[in-house]
């Protein structure tokens, strides 16, 4: 898991059918590193500090698919610092 900050959201006009009602957020690791996309599993907003799981299991649990179209998932919101 990584500690990240949500820096944006993705707006699409077409996406995989299991992602239709899911938010895709842009997150950046707080310890540095490249920004990445993550499914929002907890209702995070821009500016939130979050925990991001990069396991296929988290993607499976959020989408209900054995082989999900996304691997990174926001699994928690961190209160305070």
RONUVEX-601395 format. One record per residue (C-alpha): x, y negated, z negated; residue number from 1. Coordinates in nm, 3 decimals. Each point is the difference from the previous one (the first is absolute). Layout:
N
{{X,Y,Z},NUM} ...
This chain:
81
{{0.000,0.000,0.000},1} {{0.102,-0.357,0.065},2} {{-0.094,-0.321,-0.172},3} {{-0.112,-0.246,0.267},4} {{-0.179,-0.330,0.048},5} {{-0.289,-0.030,0.246},6} {{0.092,-0.272,0.249},7} {{-0.276,0.034,0.259},8} {{-0.271,0.209,0.156},9} {{-0.038,0.155,0.342},10} {{-0.297,-0.092,0.217},11} {{-0.080,0.245,0.278},12} {{-0.263,0.042,0.266},13} {{0.063,0.374,0.031},14} {{0.136,0.262,-0.240},15} {{-0.020,0.370,-0.083},16} {{-0.355,0.094,-0.100},17} {{0.092,0.094,-0.360},18} {{0.151,-0.348,-0.047},19} {{-0.306,-0.195,0.112},20} {{-0.104,-0.105,-0.353},21} {{0.352,-0.012,-0.141},22} {{0.215,-0.310,-0.047},23} {{0.352,0.014,0.139},24} {{0.232,-0.232,-0.191},25} {{0.352,-0.130,0.065},26} {{0.222,0.066,-0.303},27} {{0.359,-0.096,-0.078},28} {{0.213,0.180,-0.261},29} {{0.086,-0.232,-0.291},30} {{0.358,0.131,-0.009},31} {{0.058,-0.093,0.363},32} {{-0.048,0.190,0.319},33} {{-0.219,-0.014,0.305},34} {{-0.371,-0.071,-0.006},35} {{-0.228,0.292,0.076},36} {{-0.366,0.085,0.046},37} {{-0.198,0.184,-0.267},38} {{-0.360,0.109,-0.037},39} {{-0.171,-0.171,-0.291},40} {{-0.141,0.266,-0.231},41} {{-0.075,-0.229,-0.295},42} {{-0.132,-0.336,0.124},43} {{0.322,-0.202,-0.014},44} {{0.013,-0.354,0.131},45} {{0.267,-0.222,0.149},46} {{0.251,-0.091,-0.270},47} {{-0.069,0.311,-0.210},48} {{0.291,0.202,-0.137},49} {{-0.072,0.363,0.082},50} {{0.133,0.355,-0.010},51} {{0.036,0.159,0.343},52} {{0.020,0.375,0.045},53} {{0.163,0.132,0.315},54} {{-0.102,0.360,-0.047},55} {{-0.222,0.171,0.253},56} {{-0.217,0.117,-0.292},57} {{-0.113,-0.356,-0.078},58} {{-0.093,-0.057,0.364},59} {{-0.192,0.328,0.003},60} {{-0.193,-0.090,-0.315},61} {{-0.100,-0.343,0.132},62} {{-0.102,0.116,0.350},63} {{-0.118,0.354,-0.072},64} {{0.220,0.136,0.279},65} {{0.274,0.262,-0.040},66} {{0.220,-0.197,0.244},67} {{-0.093,-0.367,-0.053},68} {{0.077,-0.274,0.254},69} {{0.173,-0.199,-0.277},70} {{0.258,0.098,-0.258},71} {{0.039,-0.305,-0.227},72} {{-0.285,-0.071,-0.241},73} {{-0.047,-0.265,-0.268},74} {{-0.084,0.212,-0.306},75} {{0.009,-0.255,-0.280},76} {{-0.007,-0.371,-0.087},77} {{0.261,-0.116,-0.252},78} {{-0.133,-0.243,-0.262},79} {{0.245,-0.276,-0.096},80} {{0.378,0.027,0.026},81} 
